[in-house]
Amino acid sequence: MTNRSLEIFVAVAECENMSLAARKLFITQSSVSQVVSEIEREHGVLLFDRLSKSLHLTEVGRAMLLYAKRTLALQAEMEEYLRCASRQSKVRIGATVTVGTCVISPILLQLKANNPGLIAEVLVANTHILEEKLLQSELDICLVEGRIENSDLIVQKAIGDRLVLICSPLHPFYGRSSVSLDEVSAHPIILRERGSGTRAQIEQQFLGRKLPMNIIWDCYNTEAIINGVIDNHGISIISERLVRDAVNQGRLWMCSVSDVDFSRSFDLVYHKDKYITPALQNFINATNAYRSLGDNTL
């Protein structure tokens, strides 16, 4: 099976129509149909269900799409590496929102200081989205706060972090050094969206205790959470790194949840089949150097 065959299959899968795929690739529809049929005939599988005028991937087709994208991405990565080996290199980095807000910038400053020709592309999103991007070879490596479940991904602990409860100076929790999870459950909570690692870690604690969660705001960014808490719309549980300034300025109060261990780590994640290029290794080294500064002991 050639790379061209894989390109044609991916185009058909994304367009769900052979005519559209043919136009996208500037080839005839018959050529597209022939390639798909040859793959199916050669391997004795059905890649698409033909329903009316559209095509829908079968279970085998969905699995092959992941392999095809990974293969094509690896081929493109190899060619890019060879083109840029004597000039400059690139690494595609994913960062969860907390990491992107607090950690990724100083790591990249160190990375670029030691590697002036390196290009670092960054995507900030929640853990679920970044995990999918890694599996589809759309990212090289990620630094995430959430749990990674897929066995095809390698996870390495990198930087320490912990979650704390925050409230407004007007809230009843103000001035306390700690509160219990039972007490937290009785108050409105402002949290990150589903799919975020922080949200999953918090929900796991409430579910384990069979405690209700009165979530009144779902937020895709941390600034909205902090502002909502400052204005006393609710309380939140969030990374201490994100609220240090607001706490020091007296706009927020921070305390621990006494009966829960909310310590965690930001983890480096990459595919088990990923070739560790010099650029990728340099990013890993820069992350380890950041950890060695001691900012991870909160």
C-alpha positions in Angstrom: 0.0 0.0 0.0 1.6 3.3 -1.1 1.5 6.6 0.6 -0.6 7.9 -2.3 -3.2 5.2 -1.6 -3.3 6.3 2.0 -3.7 9.9 1.0 -6.7 8.9 -1.2 -8.3 6.9 1.5 -7.9 9.7 4.1 -9.5 12.2 1.6 -12.5 9.9 1.0 -12.9 9.4 4.8 -12.8 13.1 5.4 -15.1 14.1 2.5 -17.4 11.1 2.9 -17.8 11.2 -0.9 -15.6 10.0 -3.7 -16.4 12.8 -6.1 -15.5 15.4 -3.5 -12.3 13.5 -2.7 -11.4 13.3 -6.3 -11.8 17.1 -6.8 -9.8 17.7 -3.7 -6.9 15.6 -5.0 -7.3 16.7 -8.7 -7.8 13.2 -9.9 -10.7 11.3 -11.5 -13.4 9.7 -9.4 -12.7 6.3 -11.0 -9.1 6.5 -9.8 -10.3 7.2 -6.2 -12.9 4.3 -6.4 -10.3 1.9 -7.8 -7.8 2.7 -5.0 -10.4 2.1 -2.2 -11.7 -1.1 -3.9 -8.1 -2.4 -4.2 -7.4 -1.9 -0.5 -10.7 -3.6 0.5 -10.1 -6.5 -1.9 -6.5 -7.0 -1.1 -7.1 -7.2 2.7 -10.6 -8.7 2.6 -12.2 -5.8 4.6 -14.9 -3.2 4.2 -13.7 0.3 4.9 -16.9 2.2 4.1 -20.6 1.6 4.3 -22.2 2.9 1.2 -25.4 4.7 2.3 -27.3 6.7 -0.3 -24.9 9.3 -1.7 -22.5 9.3 1.2 -19.9 7.0 2.6 -19.5 6.2 6.3 -16.4 4.6 7.8 -16.9 1.1 9.2 -15.2 0.1 12.5 -12.2 -1.2 10.4 -12.2 2.0 8.4 -12.0 4.2 11.5 -9.1 2.2 12.8 -7.3 2.4 9.5 -7.9 6.1 9.4 -5.8 6.5 12.6 -3.1 4.3 11.2 -3.1 6.1 7.8 -2.9 9.6 9.4 -0.1 8.5 11.7 1.8 6.9 8.8 1.5 10.0 6.6 2.4 12.3 9.5 5.5 10.2 10.2 6.5 10.4 6.5 6.0 14.1 6.5 7.9 14.5 9.7 10.8 12.5 8.3 10.9 14.6 5.1 10.7 17.8 7.1 13.5 16.7 9.4 15.7 15.9 6.4 14.9 19.3 4.8 15.6 21.2 8.0 18.4 19.2 9.5 21.0 21.6 8.3 19.0 24.8 9.0 16.3 24.8 11.6 14.0 22.4 13.3 10.4 22.5 14.7 8.5 20.9 17.5 4.7 20.9 17.9 3.8 21.2 21.5 0.4 20.8 23.2 -0.3 22.4 26.6 -3.3 22.2 28.9 -4.8 25.5 30.0 -3.1 25.7 33.4 0.2 24.7 31.8 -0.2 27.2 29.0 -1.0 30.0 31.4 1.8 29.4 34.0 4.5 27.1 32.7 4.9 26.8 28.9 6.3 30.3 28.3 9.3 30.2 30.6 10.1 26.7 29.3 10.1 27.9 25.7 12.2 30.9 26.6 14.9 28.5 27.9 14.4 26.2 24.9 14.9 29.0 22.4 17.8 30.5 24.3 19.7 27.2 23.9 18.4 26.5 20.4 18.1 29.8 18.5 17.0 28.2 15.2 14.2 26.1 16.7 10.5 26.8 15.8 8.1 25.9 18.6 4.4 25.7 17.7 2.0 25.6 20.7 -1.6 24.5 21.0 -3.4 25.2 24.3 -6.5 23.1 24.9 -7.9 20.6 27.4 -6.4 17.2 28.0 -9.0 15.3 26.0 -8.4 17.4 22.9 -4.6 17.1 23.2 -4.8 13.3 23.7 -6.6 13.0 20.4 -4.1 15.3 18.6 -1.2 13.1 19.8 -3.0 9.9 18.6 -3.5 11.5 15.2 0.1 12.7 15.0 -1.0 16.3 14.9 1.2 17.1 17.9 4.7 15.8 18.8 4.5 16.1 22.6 2.2 17.6 25.3 2.5 18.8 28.8 -0.8 18.1 30.5 -2.4 18.3 33.9 -5.0 15.5 33.3 -4.9 11.8 33.3 -4.0 10.0 30.1 -5.7 6.6 29.6 -4.6 5.5 26.2 -1.9 2.8 26.3 -0.3 4.0 23.0 0.9 7.2 24.8 3.9 7.4 27.1 3.4 9.5 30.3 6.3 10.9 32.3 5.9 13.0 35.4 7.5 16.4 34.9 6.5 19.3 37.2 4.7 19.3 40.6 1.5 21.1 41.2 -1.4 21.2 43.6 -5.0 22.4 43.7 -6.3 24.8 46.3 -9.7 26.2 47.1 -10.3 29.9 46.4 -13.0 32.2 47.5 -13.8 35.9 47.6 -13.0 38.0 50.7 -16.8 38.3 51.1 -17.3 34.5 51.3 -17.8 32.6 54.6 -14.7 30.6 54.0 -12.5 33.7 54.0 -9.8 33.6 56.7 -9.9 29.8 57.1 -6.8 27.7 56.6 -8.7 24.7 55.4 -12.3 23.4 54.7 -13.6 19.9 54.3 -15.0 18.5 51.0 -18.4 18.2 52.7 -18.4 22.0 53.3 -17.3 22.7 49.7 -20.2 20.6 48.4 -22.7 23.0 50.1 -21.6 26.0 48.0 -21.9 27.0 44.4 -18.7 26.0 42.4 -17.1 27.5 39.4 -15.0 25.0 37.4 -13.3 24.2 34.2 -15.2 22.5 31.4 -15.6 18.8 31.0 -12.6 17.2 29.4 -10.1 19.3 31.4 -7.8 17.4 33.7 -8.5 19.7 36.6 -12.2 19.1 36.3 -11.8 15.3 36.2 -9.6 15.3 39.3 -12.1 17.3 41.3 -15.1 15.3 40.1 -13.4 12.1 41.0 -13.1 13.2 44.7 -16.8 14.2 44.9 -18.0 11.0 43.2 -15.8 8.9 45.5 -17.5 10.5 48.5 -20.9 10.5 46.9 -21.2 14.2 47.5 -23.2 16.6 45.2 -21.5 19.3 43.2 -23.4 22.5 42.6 -21.6 23.7 39.5 -22.9 27.0 38.4 -20.3 28.0 35.8 -18.4 25.9 33.3 -15.4 27.8 32.0 -13.0 27.2 29.2 -10.4 29.6 30.6 -9.0 30.3 34.0 -9.5 34.1 33.9 -13.2 33.7 33.9 -13.0 31.4 36.9 -10.8 33.8 38.9 -13.0 36.8 38.0 -16.2 34.9 38.9 -14.8 34.0 42.3 -13.5 37.5 43.0 -17.0 38.8 42.4 -18.3 36.1 44.8 -20.5 34.2 42.3 -19.0 31.0 43.7 -15.9 29.2 45.0 -13.5 27.2 42.9 -10.7 24.6 43.2 -7.8 25.5 41.0 -4.0 25.3 40.6 -2.2 27.4 43.1 0.1 28.7 40.3 -2.9 30.5 38.7 -4.0 32.5 41.8 -0.8 33.5 43.5 -0.9 37.1 42.3 -4.6 37.6 43.1 -4.1 36.1 46.6 -1.1 38.3 47.2 -3.1 41.4 46.1 -5.9 40.5 48.6 -8.5 39.9 45.8 -8.8 36.2 46.6 -8.5 34.0 49.6 -6.8 30.6 49.3 -6.9 27.6 51.5 -6.5 23.8 51.4 -9.2 21.1 51.4 -8.3 19.3 54.6 -9.5 15.8 53.8 -8.3 15.5 50.1 -4.8 15.2 48.7 -5.0 17.6 45.7 -1.3 17.3 44.8 -0.6 16.3 41.2 1.9 16.7 38.4 2.1 18.1 35.0 3.1 15.2 32.7 5.0 15.0 29.5 3.1 12.8 27.0 4.1 11.5 23.6 3.2 8.5 21.4 5.1 5.3 22.1 6.1 5.1 18.4 7.3 8.7 18.3 10.8 9.2 17.0 12.6 11.6 19.5 14.1 14.2 17.2 16.8 16.5 18.5 14.2 19.3 18.7 11.9 17.1 20.8 14.7 16.0 23.1 15.6 19.7 23.6 12.1 20.5 24.7 12.2 17.6 27.2 15.5 18.8 28.5 14.1 22.4 28.9 11.1 21.0 30.8 13.4 19.1 33.1 15.6 22.1 33.6 12.5 24.1 34.6 11.6 21.5 37.2 15.1 21.6 38.6 14.6 25.3 39.5 12.4 24.2 42.4 9.2 25.9 41.3 7.4 22.6 41.3 7.6 22.2 45.1 4.4 24.1 46.1 
